[in-house]
Amino acid sequence: MRQLRWLPLLAPLLLLRPPGVQSADPIQAFVVPHSHMDVGWVYTVQESMQAYAANVYTSVVEELARGQQRRFIAVEQEFFRLWWDGVASDQQKHQVRQLLEEGRLEFVIGGQVMHDEAVTHLDDQILQLTEGHGFLYETFGIRPQFSWHVDPFGASATTPTLFALAGFNAHLGSRIDYDLKAAMQEARGLQFVWRGSPSLSEQQEIFTHIMDQYSYCTPSHIPFSNRSGFYWNGVAVFPKPPPDGVYPNMSEPITPANINLYAELGVSVQYATLGDYFRALHTLNVTWRVRDHHDFLPYSTEPFQAWTGFYTSRSALKGLARRASALLYAGESMFTRYMWPAPRGHLDPAWALQQLQQLRWAVSEVQHHDAITGTESPKVRDMYVTHLAAGMLGVRKLMASIVLDKLQPQAPMAASSGAGPAGHFASVYNPLAWTVTTIVTLTVGFPGVCVTDEAGHPVPSQIQNSTETPSAYDLLILTMIPGLSYRHYSIRPAAGAQEGTQEPAATVASTLQFGRRLRRRTSPAGRHLVPVANDCYIVLLDQDTNLMHSIWERHSNRTVRVTQEFLEYHVNGDVKQGPISDNYLFTPGKAAVPAWEAVGMEIVAGQLVTEIRQYFYRNMTARNYTYAIRSRLTHMPQGHDGELLCHRIEQEYRAGPLQLNREAVLRTSTSLNNQQVIYSDNNGYQMQRRPYLSYVNNSIARNYYPMVQSAFMEDDESRLVLLSERAHGISSQENGQVEVMLHRRLSNNFDWDLGYNLTLNDTSVVHPVLWLLLGSWSLTAALRQRSAVALQHRPVVLFGDLAGTVPKLPGPQQQEAVTLPPNLHLQILSIPGWRYSSNHTEHTQNLRKGHRGEAQADLRRVLLRLHHLYEVGEDPVLSQPVTVNLEAVLQALRSVVAVEERSLTGTWDVGMLHRWSWRTGPGRRRGDTTFPSRPPGGPIITVYPKEIRTFFVHFQQQ
């Protein structure tokens, strides 16, 4: 939240006549007291718990017990769980259970946090919901049915699909663009049935309520609002000021003497939960309009307040959060494979689950809308980093333990003292359920190496000078790994390396250096072109400027002009001089300007990879470069299937440290006639068309959009795809251009920002990664989704020292692969360790009997989630429904004895989940779908485009 908010005992919301209800009859309004623990942008979890959460839940339970008419909704489980586990007395726990039974306390959303909707990945949204829902169901046997997303800065079209799959009946949001909200409010259109997915349509729609201008975060151009429809110190603000000019204090009880200040026009008021409101609305059985798959991004609150800066704020935290998520993903399946068909070592499963749980919670909490967004204070950022680092360390220890259990006693490790290691050992794990061919990069201390596989055969590899570590070397190894499987490599100094004897050592890359070239405003570009080629592309570099000139793509036989450079937006930091940029807002006064005057280049050519290194200097005499691009093209040896690897240009950037009040962008200018239209993703799930729109004010910032995983621009012949491993802001400011914001460093004198240290004076150096794909629509459509997943979930490398002679390593055939069709993504394979029965009746009976906390973690239940990556019609083959036999897919784990299909977070048996229907037209209600009905249970399943299906799988015991 950008405005100051203190958390009161009861934070009230007044809902008047629902917009869109055309009845002239009076309708009840509901005061919904709720806990929204949005203090995490200023205080750490520990500080918030001590100062706010503990007191809030303790006092809420006390106050609810004083009156049967009182109601309360609780939103985020991280704080409630901490209170429940560490503060609540037995009496308070009994009172909570009683309040839940009576319906006077209600959990909404139920996730660990209220996640951001613009820069979070769908997989991480699902994780944090699953963690919160698992706690609530295990502890109380309850399953949230409504969402309360009042604070995220804009709304994603992924949200209705996510919440529908989780079993919710209705959704409430608030923050959408002020112009759009005003228009929708005028048209009585703030309530609708939202069909967020064009492929799933009404199958996963949800009724949606957008709070009006007079409820939450009201724009300041409404005179009485002071930017908040409700003050969080307990003072409420209403559309019509009371006659005496004094607003009622919501912390005081409503009485007959002051009811006139709250209701007018015969409206009655009562305390309610969110469920009470939606149930009253649902009983009206009126017809609602339908909203399609478009999102509500970007979000602006005023003409010069475009909330598009947070798409990039704290880029280093965004990158760390995604790396942690990827490590967790790999650790989950690695542990599952260790446990099935049977554990083969001395690993303690309880300890293993603790390591996974620690990282699950760390990744979950950083999805908060004031966390991964970069809108928190530095000390809170440090807390997130600490939690992520600790969780990642624990999971890496778990992975190392699993690998050592697999290898001992074949692979002796180097002793901690004495002579140096005889070489290195690398275990590479592929967490995807596809065979992956890729390059892994290691850092070694010697210039000549010999790399062999499990059978002792030489492996294609390349050695070159490291770009990051002086006197060290980058070792590049080509590896092909089956799904959910390992490859093991021995790395040792090549015999006679110092004398230059390289057989059968890794090939040594050669380096061609080009001197610095000044930036020219009118350059005779294209006279001296240097080609760098692989089997899919020829990249042409302009030797006169040291910039990229063009790319020829083999499949379409077309050359596209492509030039890349770094620019900076110079932004204002003085509120007296005009609008400012901060953690949330991007407010450029004018167009970006080049951030360099000279470029140096070197080409490192090898048999496996050719690397183009470009260094951007602020001026010709600067000793150090501020920006850099490292581009890789891979050369596939004969006999290797590397379609995805060949068809991408991997780029890693270096940006920073920036000068103060600069916002750095990578601009890619092409000959594509995209007419300033780009496409960017919602949460890595689906794409949105983003045409450039002209505004009276702030057009640059209001045409920035979030890119979480992918974006592209195209013309009638070709498409240029950008794939990202972290979130960025992205825009097309001119025809044929796409710019990606990489980094921000800001300071201002706005009192509120200064008071809470929210000026984003970020002096870090960031290293984001993009993969570029260029080709025809059909080629890129087939490759984009799979390549994006491959970037998010690259193989995990465990690297260590060897002692003595090189041992014989276990072969890849010793663990059978898990393989899915190329259009199905294994979204999760995990042993959650939940302590509840899958049978809802049995579980709730156990809770009523008081059998809580006695059950052991269920290590036999495996959580499996499958995601169809493609939209209807996106690809003639890959967009088709796909049928798989889970017994065959999972036979490497053990014989499947039962398959239960569950809701997205696992708490519902889908056969028992009956979501509400909402009338959307004559005779049409939710559920009228073209998807065929499915027989319950069974291992053979069909997954349709964009479906996400969740299962509990039970295997035969040994």
N, C-alpha and C positions, 0 to 999 in steps of 0.2 A: 504493500500500500504506500502511496506517495504522500497522502495526508496523515497528520499525526492522529494516532488512535490509541486510546487506553481501553483496556478490557474491563468492563463493569461486571457486576453480578449477573444482570439480565440485560442483554442487548436486544432491544425490541425492534420488530419490523411490523409495519402496518400495511396489510394488503386490503385495498378497497375493492369496489366492484371489478371483477376480472375484465380486462380489456378484451373485446371480441364477443362478450355475452350481450346479446341484443335484447335481453329482457328488460322491461321497465320496472319490474318488481325489485324491492330492496333485497340486498343480499348481505349475508353476514360478512364482516371483515374480521381478520384474525391477527392478533398480536402474537408473534412467534418469538419467544425468547430463545436465544441460541448461544452456544459457545463457538466462537471463531477465534482460535488461538493465533491471531496474526500479529504476534510480537516478535517473531523469529527474524525479522529483517534488522532488528536492533539488538536483541538479546540472544545469547546462546540458549540451547535447550535447557541446560542446567539452571541458568539465571531465570528463564521464563518459567520453569517448573517451580522454582522457589518463590518467585514474586507473584506469579499469576495462576498457573494451572492448579496447583495444590489448593490454593484458597478458593478458586472458582468452583471446582467440583465439590469441595467440602461444603461450601456455603450453598451451592445449588441443591444438594441433597437435603440440607437442613431446611431451606426455604420451601422446597416442593412438599415436604412433609407437613407444612403448616396450613396448606389449603388444597382441597381436592380440585379446585378449579385451575390450579397452576400447572403450566406445561413448560417443557424445555427440550430443545434439540441439541445434540452433541455431534460435532462434525469430524474432527481429526483424531485418529486413534493413537497417534504417538504420545500425545500429552495425557489422554485418558488412560492409556495402558500404564504409563509411568506412575500416574496417581493410584491406579488400581493395584499395581504390584508393590509400590513402595510407601504409600501414604494411607490409603483407605483402611479403616478399622473393620473388624468383622461385622459390627453393627451397620456401618455405612454400606458395606457390600450387600448385606441383607436388604437394606432400604433400596439400593439400586435395583436389585432383582425384583422387588415388589413394585417399584415405579415402572419398570419395563413391562411387567405383567399387566399393570393397569393402563398402559399406553400413555402415561403422563411424562415419561422420559422416552425420547426417540432418537436413535442413531440414524443420521442421514449421511450419504456418501459411504462412510464406513472405512475409507482407506486410511493409510497412515497419515496422509496429508491431503490438503486441497491442492492438487497438482496444477502447474501451469499448463495451458493448452497450446501455446505457440511454439515453444522450443523443446518440449519433451518428446521422447520417442514413445510410440504406442506400446512397445514391449515393456518399457519402464512404468508407464501408466498402469498397465495390467499387473505388474509386479506389486506396486504399492497398494493397489486395490486388493489384490489377493492376500497380502500380508495383513491388512486391516480386517478384511472379511473373515479370514481364518481365525484371528484372535476373537472376534465377536461371536462367531458361531461356536467355537470351541468353549468359550467362557459362558455364553448366555443362550446359545441355540437360536440366535436371531440372525436375520438376513436383511440388510437395508434394502428399502424399496424406492427411495427417492434420493435425488442428488441436490446439493446446495452449492452451486459454483458461482458465488457472488463476486469473487475477487480476482480471478485470472484476467489478464489484460487483453481481452479479445476472446473470441470463441471459435474453436476449431470444428469443422464438420465431421471429424472423427469422433467427437464427444457423444453424439446421439447413438452411434453404433456401439461404442464402448459401453455406455450405460445400459443400453438395451440388452446386450449380450450378458451383462452382469445381473440381469433380472429386474432392473428398475422399472417402475411403472410411470414415472414422470420425472422431469428434469427442470431445475430452476437455475437461471443464469442472470447476469446483470450487465457486465461491462461490454457494450458494443459502441461503435462510433456514434458520437453525439448527434450528428446530422441524421443518421439512419434511425436512431432511437426516437428522435423527435417526429420523424415522418411516420414511423410505425405506430407511435403512440397516437398521433393525430388520426391515423386510419384504423385505430382500434385493432391493431394487428400484432400485439406483443405476445399473444398466445397462439400456438400453432402446433401441428404435428410435423416433426422434423425427420425427414428421410435423408440421413447424412451420406449414405453410400449409394452411388448410382447403380451399382450392381446388385446390392441387396435390397434396395428400395424399401417397400413396406414390410419386408420380412423382419427388419431390425429398426423400425421407426420408434420414436418416443415423443410423447407429449411434452412440450417445452413452454415454460413461462419465463419471459424476460422482464425483469423488474423495471418499473417505469422511472421517469426522471425524478420523481419525488420520493424515492425510496433509498437508494444506496449510491453514493458517489455522484451526486447531482452536479452538473456543470455549473461553473461559477457565474455564467451569464444569466442564470435565474437569480434574481436579486437576493432572495432571502437565504440562499443555499449555503453560501460560504464553502462551496465545493463538497459538501457532504449532506445528503438527505437526512442522515441520522448522525448526530454527534455521538461519539463513543464514550463520552463522559456521562451519558444517561439523558441528555437533552434531545428531544425529538423536534424535527422541523417539518412542517406540513405545507401543502400547496397554498392554503389560504391562511395568512397570519390571523391569530385570534384578535378579537376587537380591542383588547387591552394591550396588545403588542407584546405580551409575555408568553413565551412558549412553555408548554407544560413540561415538567420534569418527569421523565419516564421511570425514574427510580421510585417515584411516589405511587401508591396504589390508585387505580382508577375507582372513583366513587361517584354516586349520583350527583354530587356537587360539582364535579369537574368533567363529567362525561361529555358535555357539550363542546369541550375543547377538542375532543377526539372524533366525534361523529356529527355528522350532519346528514341532512336529507333522509332521515329515517334509517340510517345504517346502524345496525347493532354490532357490538364489539365483544369478542371473547378471547381469552387465552387459548392458544391452539398449538399443535405441532404442525410441521409441514405436511404430514400425512393427513391431518384433519382438513387442511385447506384443499389438497388435491382430491380427497374423497368427496368433499362437498361439490367440487367442480365436476367430478366425474359423474355424479348422480344427475347433473343437469341434462346429460345425454344430448348436448347440442352438437351441431356440425362445425368442425374446425377446418380452417384452410391448411394446406400442405406447403411446407417449405422444402425445397430440393436440397441438393448436396453442396450448395455454396456455404462458405464459412462467413464469419464476422471478423475478418482481419484485413487490414490493420485496425487498431483501436486508437481513436483520437478523442480527447475530451474538450478541446478548444481549437481554434484555427492554428495556433502555434504550439499545440501540445499533441504531437504525434508520438505515440508510445511504440516506437520502432527501434529505439536505441538498444533496448534490452535484448533484442535478437542476437546481439554480439557481446554485450557487457560481460566482463570477466570470462574471456574466451578460454583461459587456462582452466578455470573451474568446469566449464562446459565440456572441454576435452577430457579432463580427469573423470568426470561423472560417466561419460560414455565408455571410457576404457574400463572403469570399474564394472559397469554393467556387462560389458563383453567378457570380462574375466569371470564374473559370476555365472554367466550363461555357460561358459566352458566348464567351470568347476562343478556345476549342477550335473551335467551329463557325464562328466568324468567320474564323479562319485557314484552315480547310478550304475555306470558300467562296471565299476569296481565291485559293487554289492551284488550284481547279477551277472552270470548265474549263481556265483557264490564268492564271498570274500576270499582272497588268496593270500592274505598277509596278516599282520598284527595291528592293523589300523583300528582304533576305537571308533565305532560309528557315532557314538554320542558326541565325542570331541569333533568329529567331522561335521556333524550337523550344527554344532555351535559356531564353527568357522563360517559356514554358509549363511547361517542366520544373521551373524554380525554384519556381513556384507549386504544381505538382503535389506536389512533395516537402514544401513548407510545409504544405499542406492535409492531406497524408497524416500527417505527424508529429504534428499537433495532435489527431488522432483517438485518440492513446494514452490508455489508461485512467487516467493521471494527468496529462492535459493538458486536453482540452476539458471534463473533469469539474470543473476548478477546484480540484484537490487538490494542486497544486504550490506551491512557494515563490514569492514575488514575483519573484525574479530569473529563475526558470525561466519564469514567466508572461511576463516582459519579453522573454525570448528568443523565445518563440512569437510574440509580437506583432511583434517585429522581423522575423522570417522571413516572416510573413504580409504585413506592410506592404511589404517589399522585393519579394516575389513579385507582389503586387497592382500595385505601381508599374511593374514590368516588363511585365506584361500590359496595363496601361493605355497604356503607350508603344507596345506592339505594336498595340493597337486604333487609337490615334491615327494611327500610320503607315499602317495599312490604309485608314482613312478619307481621309487626305490623299492617298494614291495614287489613290483613287477620284475625288477632287474636283479635284485640280490639272489644269489651271491655272484652273478655273472660279471657285474661291472664294478670293480673296486674303485672307490673314490680316493682322491688324493688326501694324504695325511695333512693335518693342520700345521705341521712343522717339518723341517728338513728340506730335502731337495724340492725344486719346483715341480709342477705337474708335467706328466709325460704328454699331455695333450688335453683336449676338451671333449666333453660328451654333451650331445644335444638330443633331447626328446622333443618331438614336435607333435602336438595333438590337434586334430581337426575337429572342431565342435559342431560342424555342419553335417547334415545327413545327405551330403552329396560328396562325390569324389572331387577333390580340389587340387588343382595344379597351380603352384605359385612359387614365388621367390621369398625365402626367409633370409634376413640379414642379421649377422652376428658381428660383434666386435672382438678381434683377436689381437694379440700382441706381437705376432711374428708375420713376416711378409710372404712366406711360402708355406702352404699347408696342403695336406692330403686329406680328402674327405671320403670316407667309405660308409656304406650302409650296413644293415644287419648281417648281410652275407659276406661282407668284406669287399664288395665291388665298389669301384670308384663311382662317385656321384658328380654330375655336372656342377661346377662351382667356379666362382670368380673372386679374385682378391683385388682390392683397390685401396687407395689412401682414404682414410676416414675424413668426412667433412666436419665432424664435431669434436673428435678427440685427437690432438696432436700425438705423433709417434705411435698411433694405433692404426688398425686396418679394418675395413669393412669386408666381411666374408659373405658372399651371396651364394646361397645353395638353392638349386632347383629341386623342388619336392612335389611328389604326387601322393596324396594321402586319401584313402577311402574314408567314408563317412564314419564319424565318431571313433576314429582309430588313430594309431600312433605310427610314426616313423622314428627310428633311432639312428643317430649318426655319430661316428667317431672322427674327431678332428685332431690331427697331430702335425707337428712341423715336418715339412717335406725333407727327405734326405738331401743334404747338400743345398738347402735353401739359400744359405748365405752366399754360395758360389753361383747361384742362378740356375741350378738344375731344377726344372719344374715338373718333369714327368714322374708319376702320374698326378702331379699336384694341380691345385686350382689354377686356372688360367689367370694371367696377370693383365689387368686392363691398362691401356695406354691413355695418356692425357694429352690433349691438344689445347693449348692456351691461346686466348685472344686478348689483346690489350684492351684497356678501357676505351669506350667510344662515347663521345658527347652526344647528348640528346639534341636532335636537330628538328627545328620546327618545319622546315621544308627539305626533307631528306630525299635524295634520289634512290629511294628504297628499291630493292630487288635487283640491283646490278651485280652484286656478289653474294650469291646464295650458297649456303653450306647444307647439304642434305644429311639427315639422320633417319635411317629407315629400319623397319622390321617387316614381317610378312603382311601387316595390315595397314601401316601408315608410312608415309614419308613426311617428316617434319623438315621444313625449309627454314633456315636461320639466316637473317640478314647480317652479313659480316660488316656492313657499314654502320649498323646501330647496335649489334649484338642482341637484337630482339627477335622473337619469333616472327616469321613473315607469313607462312601459310602451311596448310596441312593437306596432303593428298591422301584420299581414302580409297583403298583398293576395291572394296565391294561395290561402290557406286561409281568408281573411276571419276571422281570429281575433286577438284582442288578448291578449297575454301580459304580465303584470306583470314588469318588469325594472328592478332598481335596482343601481347599482354604487357601491362605496366602497372605500377603502383601510383595511386593518387591519394591525396588527403583532403578532407573537409576541414577548413579552419572555422571553428565555432566560437561563439561568444561565451565568456564566463562572468560577465558583469550584468547583473539584473537591471542596473540603471541604464544600460545601453541597449537592452532589448531581450528577446527570448533566449534562453540558455539550453544547452544539452546537459543531461545528467544520466544517471544509471538507467532511467526509464526512457527519457525523451531524446529524440534526435531532432535537432533544430538547426540545420545549416543555413547560413545567411546567403551563400551563393554556391556555385558549382565547385566541384573538387578540382584541385590543381595538382600537376605532377609533383611527386615527392622525390625526384631524382634528377640529376643532370648528367650522370655518366653510368655506363654499364660495362662490367667486365664479364667475360664468359670463358668457360672451359668445357670441353667435350671429353668425357671419359668413356672410351670405347672398349667393349669387351665382347667375348663370344656369347655370353648370356644376356647381358644388359648393356645398353648404351645410356649414359647419364649426361644430361645437359645441365650445367650449373651456371646460373646467371646471378650476378651480384650488382645490386643497385646502390649507388653512392649519391649522397645529397649534392656533392659537387666534385669536380675533377681532382681536387687535392685532398679530399677526405681520406683518412687512414682506414676507417672502418665503414663497412656497409650497414645500412639500416634494414634493407629488404633483400631477400634472395628467393630464387625459384630453383628447385632441383627437380628436373623432369626425367622420367625413366621410360624407355621402350625396351621390351623384352624380346629376345630372339629365341624362338622355340626350336630345340633340337629335334631331329627326326625321331618319330615314334612317340612323341608326347602330344596329348590332346590339350591344347591350351587356348581354346576359343576365347574364354573370358580374359585370359592373361594377355593375349595378343591384341585384343581390341580395346585396350585402355592405355592412356598415357597417364602414368602416376605422377602427381606433382605434390611436393612438400614445400611449404613456404616458411620463410622466416620474417617476422615483423616485430620491430621494436628494438630497444625502447623508443617510444614515441616522444615527440615534444609535447608540451602541455597544450590541451585543448585542440587536439588533432584526432580525427577519426579516419583510419586507414582502410582503403579499399583496393582490391585487385580488379582492374577493369580489363575485360577481354573484348576486343573490338573485332568484328568479323564482317565478311561480305554477305552474310545471311540477311535476307529481307524479312526480319521478324516483326516489323511495324510496331516496335516497342511492346510486344506481347511476350511474356515469359510464363512458364509454368513452374510452380513450386509445390512441395508436398505439405500435406497435413500430417505431421507426426510419423513420417515414414510409411504411411498407410495408403494415401490416395493423393492425386494431384489436383491442383486448382489452377484455373486459367487466370492470369494476372495482367490485364491490359493496363497501359499507362493512362491515368486519369488526370486531367488538368483541374487545378483548384486555384481560387483567388490567392490563397496564401499557402506556403509550406508544401508545394507540390513535390519537391525532392523527397522529403521525409515521408509524406503520405503515400508515396509509391514504392516504399520499401516493404518487403514481405519476409516472413520467416522461411528459411530452408533448413529443415532438420536432417534430411538424408539425401534429397535429390531435387534437381531443377533442370529445365532445358529450355532452349529457344530453337525455333525452326523456321524454314520457309517451305516452298512447295517441293523442294528436292532433298534437303538435308536437315538433320537435327544435331545440335551440339548439346550433350548431356553433361551435367556436373553432378558428381556424387561426393558426398561429404561425410566425414566421421564425427562431426559435431555441428551444432546449430550456428547459423550465420544469418545476417540480414542480406537480402538480395534484391536487385532492381535492374530495370532496363531504362536508362535515362535518355538514350538515343537509339535510333534504328540500328540494328545489328550489334548492339552492345549488351553485355551483361556484366554487372559489377557485384562483387561479393565483399561485404564489410568483414575485415579480418580482426581488427583490434581498435580499442578506444582508450584514450587517456584524457580525463576531464577534471577541471576544477572550476568552482564558481563561488560566488559570495551570497547565494540564497541562504537566508538564516536557517531554514528548515534543513537543508542539505548539510550545512556546517554543523548544526546541532547534533546530528546523528551520523556524521562522518560518511555521508553518502555522495561524495563528489567524484568518486571513481578515478582517483589519481593512481592509475595502474601503470607501474613502471616495468612490467614484466616483458619478456620476449616470448612470443607464442610461435608454435610450429604446426599450424593446421595442415590438413591433407585434403586434396581434391583429386578425384580421378575423372579424366575427360574421356568421353566417348563421342566419336563423330561418325556419321553415316546416314543411311536412308532411314525413313521412319520405321520400316519393317525390321531392319537390323537392330536399331537401337531399342525398339519396343521389346524385342525378344531378350536383349542383353541387360537392359537397365535394372530391372527388379533383382535379378540374380546377382548382378555385379554389386548392387547396393548392399545386399545382404553379405556378400563376400567381403566388402570393405568393413562393415560393422563387426564381423566375426572372423577376423583373420586367425590363422593357426596360432596356438600358444606354444612358445618355445621355453623349455626348461633347460638351463645351461649350467654345466658344472665342469670340474676338473677331474681328470683321470690319473690314477697312479699305476705305475708298472706298465706291463704290456697291454696292448689293446685287446679287450675281451671279445668273445663272440656274443653278439647282442640278439635279443629275441626278434624273430622275423615278423613282418607285418601280417602274415597269415595266421598267427597264433591268436588273434582276436578277430572274430568275424565282423564285417562292417554292417552298419545300419544305413540303408540307402532308401531315399524317397525319390519320386519323380521330380524333374527339375522345376515344376511349377508349384510344388508344395514345400513350405519351409517348416522345419521342426522348430516351432517357437519356444518350446520348453520340453525338456525331459529331466524330471527332478524327483527326488524323494523329499517331500515337504516335511515329513515327520510330525504331521498333525495327530492329535490325540483324540479325535472324535470319530464316531461311527459314521459310515456313509449312509446308514439308515436313519432318516430324520426322526422317526418315532422312537427308535431305540435310544438315540442320542438325547433327545429331550427328556425322556423318562429317566435316564441316568442322571441328568442334571437335577431333576426334581427330587430324586432320591438322595441328592447330596454327594454323588460320586464324581467329584470335581478334582482334577489334578492327579487322580490315581492311575489313569490309563498311561501306558507307556507309549512313547513315540512309535507310530506305525511305520516301520521300515520296509514293509512289504508292499505298501501302496505307492505306485508310481504315477506321477502327474504327467500327462502327455497332452500337448496342445499343438495343433496343426493349423497352418495359415496358408490359404491359397493366395498366391502373390498377385495374380493378374485380374484385371477388370474384364467384364464382358466385352468382347469384341476387340480387345487390345492386341491380341495375336491369334492368328487362325488356328494354331495348335495349342499353345500354352494357355489360352483362355478357356479351354474346354474343361468341363467337370472331370475330375480324376477319381478313379476308384482304386482303393488300396486294401490289401488284406493285412491287418495289423499283426496277425500271427506270423505272417511271412516277413514283414518288415522288422519285427522285434525278435525273431527267432534266435538272434545272437545273444539275447539276454536270458531267455528260457521260454518254455512253452507257456503261452497265454491261456489262463483258465477263466478269466472274466474281464469284460470291458464294460465300464459304466460311463455313459455320456453325461457330462455335468455342465453347469453354467460356467461362464468365463472364469470366475474366481473359485469354482469348485464346490460352492456351498449348496447348490441346488442339484437335485436329480432333474434333468431336463424334462423327463416324463411327468414330473410333478409341478413344473414351472408354468403357470398360466398368467401371463401378463395381461394387464387391462387392455381392452379395446377402446379406441376413440373414433367416433364417427367422423369421416372425412368427405362424405358425399352420399348421395342417395344409394342406400343399400350397401355401402362399402364401409367395412371396419377393418381394423388391423387383423392380419392373418390371411387376407385374400392374396395369395402369393402364387407365383408360377413355379416355385420350388416344390418338388414332389414330397409327399409324406415319407417318413423313414420308419422302417421297422425298429422297435426298441431293441437295444443290445446287439450283440454280435460283433465279430471282428472285422467284417467286410463293410467298409464305409465309402461313401461318395462325397467328395468335398467340392462345392461349387465356387465359382469365381468370387474372390474376396471374403469367403467364409473363414471364420476362425472357430474351430471346434475343439472342445476340451474333454478329456477322458481321464478316468481312473483306470489303470491297468493293473491286474493282479496276475502274478506268475506262479507257476507250479513250484512248490517248495521242494528243496533238495531232500 
